């Protein structure tokens, strides 16, 4: 995984920041973590509404039972 400098941001009066050019358009939700040094890390999240979770899990179980699943690619080798 590579990192590159995107730019500086400034906190507004309500403690918000704008990501501007940072990140991808499809990333609309992030987990925010702060380390002991105050460094903030934003990690894109994909969320599933609770109302859709049951149906998605049932579909996944059915696909697994039918052998319609394949291993996820190992992204650590990319």
N, C-alpha and C positions, 0 to 999 in steps of 0.2 A: 504494500500500500504506500503510495507516495503522497506527500503533502506539498502544497504550494501556497504562497502568500496571495491572498485575495484582496485585502485592503483593511483599513481601519474603520471601526464603527464608533458611534457616540451614543451614550445612553440619554434618552430624553427625560423630561421632567417626571414622567410616570414610570421610569426605570425600564423602558422598552428600547430595543434596538431593531434596526432594519437590516436584513441580511443582504439586501441589494443584489449584487451579482453572485454572491456566495451560494453554494448549494445548487441542487437541481430543481427545476420547476415542479416536478412531480412529488417532491418531498415537502409535505405540508405540516407534518407533525414531528417533533424532535424530543428525545429524552435529554435532559440537561443534567450534567454531573459537574460537581466542583471538587477539586482536590485540595489538599492542605495548603497549597501555595496560592489558592484562589483562581487557578486555571479552570475555565469553563470548557467542557467538551459537549458538543451537540452531536447526537447520534440519530439519524433518520429512523422513524418508526413507521411500521405498517400496522394499523389497528383493524380489528374485526369487531363490529358492533355486537354486543351481547345477543341481540335478537337474531343475528345471523350465525352465531357460533355453533349452536346445536346442529343446524342443517349442514354446515361445513364439516363438522366432525363426523356426522353420520355418512356423508359422501366419501370422506377420506377412508373411513373404516370399510365401507363397501368396496371402494377401489382396491384397498389392500387385500381384502378377502378374495377378490377376483384376479389378483395378480397384476393389476394395472398400475403399479407404482415402479419407480426406478430410483436408484440412489441419487442424492443431490450431488452436483459437481463439487469437487474439493477446491474451494476458492483460495486456499492457502498456497496453491501451486501457481497461481496466476501472477 
